């Protein structure tokens, strides 16, 4: 099926749900899913966003602005991952622990609002990576409409552009906890370092970037254009990240890729 046909499958699936709470991050996928659902179900759709130290303020502000612009009911609640037992130790099932806690809270909101279904916005490409959070999603009966319709990231961007969504070419984003090697402790201070480092690089003109946190070393993943910017501004980049607490700053020659921290896993 092509993107247009998959979109029809998605719309039919959403209409059958009748009422829906969507976990909304303001990213490419969740914005597309929320816009589509709101077009179909109107006030029967609620967006829910979790506020935590692993979710940058800029992303929260963009999520708030979108819902306000579209007239979508938006609930923001606190969901601090570091309060989850075992999460800060960064085990290989960290994502499972997070999703289990997060969607349990979202289900409570859905039940309070008398809404039948909860959905998240992973796409079919996410099946190619190590995603222990999918186990929690399945256990809690959370819907994955984009995966159901077999929509890829590229197709979602294409359809988002047709819907005139500004997020169609937005950089991909994952929670800041994904910047840490498994087994390395995740702390408020370290999350803040990563957040500020990535923001500094965005401000310099980099579009797609990850700052992987390896103790006192920052490993920057970006695209080809981003590498050129880094090379042309080496001293400034070094100073900005050193001021944040990093001693060593490196650039990953392979560049940006999702799930690079999973490359060490024997799966």
C-alpha positions in Angstrom: 0.0 0.0 0.0 1.1 3.6 -0.6 1.0 6.4 2.0 -2.5 7.6 0.9 -3.9 4.1 1.3 -2.3 3.6 4.6 -3.7 6.9 5.7 -7.2 5.7 5.0 -6.5 2.6 7.1 -5.4 4.8 9.9 -8.5 7.0 9.7 -10.8 4.0 9.8 -9.0 2.6 12.8 -9.2 5.8 14.7 -12.9 6.3 13.9 -13.6 2.8 15.3 -12.0 3.8 18.7 -14.7 6.6 19.1 -12.9 8.3 22.1 -9.2 8.6 22.6 -6.4 9.9 24.8 -3.1 10.4 22.9 0.3 10.5 24.6 1.5 13.7 23.0 5.2 14.8 22.8 4.9 17.4 20.1 7.1 15.4 17.8 6.6 14.4 14.2 4.6 11.2 14.8 2.5 12.3 17.8 1.6 15.6 16.2 0.5 13.8 13.0 -1.5 11.3 15.0 -3.2 13.9 17.2 -4.1 16.2 14.2 -5.6 13.2 12.3 -7.6 12.0 15.4 -8.8 15.5 16.2 -10.0 16.0 12.6 -12.0 12.8 12.9 -13.2 12.8 16.5 -13.1 16.4 17.6 -13.7 16.9 21.3 -13.6 13.2 21.9 -9.8 13.4 21.6 -7.6 14.5 24.5 -3.8 15.1 24.3 -1.8 14.2 27.4 1.8 15.3 27.9 4.1 14.1 30.7 6.4 16.8 32.2 9.7 15.5 33.5 13.4 16.3 33.6 14.0 14.1 30.5 11.7 16.2 28.4 13.1 19.5 27.3 11.1 22.6 28.1 11.3 23.6 24.4 9.5 20.4 23.4 6.8 21.0 26.1 6.3 24.6 24.9 5.8 23.4 21.3 3.3 20.8 22.5 1.4 23.4 24.4 1.4 25.8 21.5 0.1 23.2 19.0 -2.8 22.2 21.2 -3.7 25.8 21.8 -3.6 26.6 18.1 -5.7 23.6 17.2 -8.2 24.0 20.0 -7.4 20.5 21.4 -7.9 19.7 25.1 -4.5 19.2 26.6 -3.6 17.8 30.0 -0.1 18.2 31.4 1.0 16.1 34.3 4.2 15.3 36.2 5.8 12.0 35.6 9.3 12.0 36.9 11.1 8.9 35.6 13.9 9.2 38.2 11.3 8.4 40.8 10.6 5.0 39.3 12.4 2.3 41.2 15.5 1.1 39.3 15.2 3.6 36.5 18.2 5.8 37.4 20.5 2.7 37.3 19.7 2.7 33.6 19.1 -1.1 33.1 18.6 -2.5 29.6 14.8 -2.5 30.3 14.8 1.2 31.3 12.3 2.0 28.5 9.9 -0.7 29.8 10.0 0.8 33.4 9.3 4.2 32.0 6.4 3.2 29.7 4.8 1.1 32.3 4.7 4.0 34.8 3.8 6.6 32.2 0.9 4.8 30.6 -0.5 3.6 33.9 -0.9 7.3 34.8 -2.3 8.1 31.4 -4.9 5.3 31.7 -5.9 6.8 35.0 -6.6 10.1 33.2 -8.5 8.3 30.5 -10.7 6.5 33.0 -11.3 9.8 34.9 -12.4 11.4 31.6 -14.4 8.3 30.7 -12.4 7.7 27.5 -12.2 4.2 26.1 -8.8 4.1 24.5 -5.2 5.3 25.0 -2.8 5.6 22.1 0.9 6.2 21.5 2.6 7.3 18.3 5.4 4.9 17.4 5.6 4.1 13.7 6.4 0.9 11.8 10.1 1.8 11.5 10.4 1.6 15.3 9.9 -2.2 15.0 13.5 -2.4 13.7 15.1 -1.2 17.0 15.3 -2.6 20.5 12.1 -1.2 22.1 11.4 -2.9 25.5 8.7 -0.2 26.0 6.5 -2.0 23.5 6.1 -4.8 26.1 4.6 -2.3 28.5 2.4 -0.9 25.8 1.1 -4.3 25.0 0.5 -5.2 28.7 -1.5 -2.1 29.2 -3.5 -2.4 26.0 -2.3 0.9 24.6 -3.1 1.3 20.9 -0.4 2.0 18.3 -2.4 3.4 15.3 0.5 4.4 13.2 2.1 0.9 13.5 -1.3 -0.7 12.8 -1.5 1.3 9.5 2.2 0.3 8.7 3.1 3.9 8.3 6.9 4.7 8.0 8.6 7.8 9.3 9.0 9.1 5.7 5.4 8.5 4.9 4.3 10.3 8.1 6.5 13.3 7.1 4.9 13.3 3.6 1.4 13.2 5.0 2.2 15.8 7.6 3.3 18.1 4.9 0.1 17.6 3.0 -1.8 18.5 6.3 0.4 21.6 6.5 1.9 20.6 9.8 5.0 22.6 10.7 6.5 19.4 12.2 6.7 17.6 8.9 10.5 18.3 8.8 11.1 18.6 12.5 14.1 16.7 13.8 13.5 13.3 15.4 13.6 13.4 19.2 13.8 10.8 21.9 13.8 11.3 25.7 17.1 12.6 27.1 17.5 9.3 29.1 18.3 7.6 25.8 21.6 9.5 25.7 23.2 7.4 28.4 25.0 4.0 28.0 23.2 1.2 29.7 24.5 0.9 33.3 25.6 4.5 33.6 23.6 6.2 36.3 21.1 8.8 35.1 20.9 11.9 37.3 19.1 15.3 37.2 22.5 17.0 36.8 23.5 14.8 33.9 20.2 15.2 32.1 20.5 18.9 32.5 24.0 18.8 30.9 22.7 16.9 27.9 19.7 19.2 27.5 21.8 22.3 27.6 24.4 20.9 25.3 21.9 19.9 22.7 20.2 23.3 23.0 23.5 25.0 22.5 24.1 23.0 19.3 20.6 23.7 18.0 21.3 27.4 18.6 24.4 27.1 16.4 22.4 25.8 13.5 22.5 22.0 13.9 19.2 20.4 12.9 19.4 16.7 13.8 21.7 16.1 16.8 22.2 13.9 19.8 24.7 14.4 22.6 25.5 11.0 24.0 26.7 11.3 27.6 29.7 9.1 28.6 30.7 10.4 32.0 32.8 13.5 31.3 32.9 12.9 27.6 30.2 14.2 25.2 29.9 12.2 21.9 28.0 14.3 19.4 26.0 12.6 16.7 24.7 14.8 13.8 24.2 14.8 10.1 26.7 15.8 7.4 25.8 19.5 7.5 26.0 19.4 11.3 29.5 18.0 11.2 30.6 20.9 8.9 29.2 23.4 11.4 31.0 21.7 14.2 34.3 21.7 12.4 34.0 25.3 11.5 33.2 26.2 15.1 35.4 23.8 17.0 36.6 26.1 19.7 33.2 27.6 20.4 31.6 24.1 20.6 34.4 22.9 22.9 34.0 26.0 25.2 30.2 25.8 25.4 30.2 22.1 26.3 33.2 22.4 28.6 31.4 25.1 30.5 28.5 22.6 31.0 30.9 20.2 32.7 32.2 18.0 29.9 36.0 17.5 29.8 36.2 15.8 26.4 34.1 16.5 23.4 34.0 14.2 20.4 32.2 13.9 17.1 30.8 10.5 16.0 32.1 9.9 12.5 29.2 7.6 11.7 26.8 10.5 12.4 23.3 10.6 13.8 21.3 7.4 14.1 18.5 6.3 16.3 19.2 3.7 19.0 23.0 4.0 18.8 23.2 3.1 22.5 21.6 -0.3 21.6 24.6 -1.2 19.4 26.4 -2.7 22.5 23.5 -5.1 23.3 23.7 -8.7 22.3 20.1 -9.0 20.9 
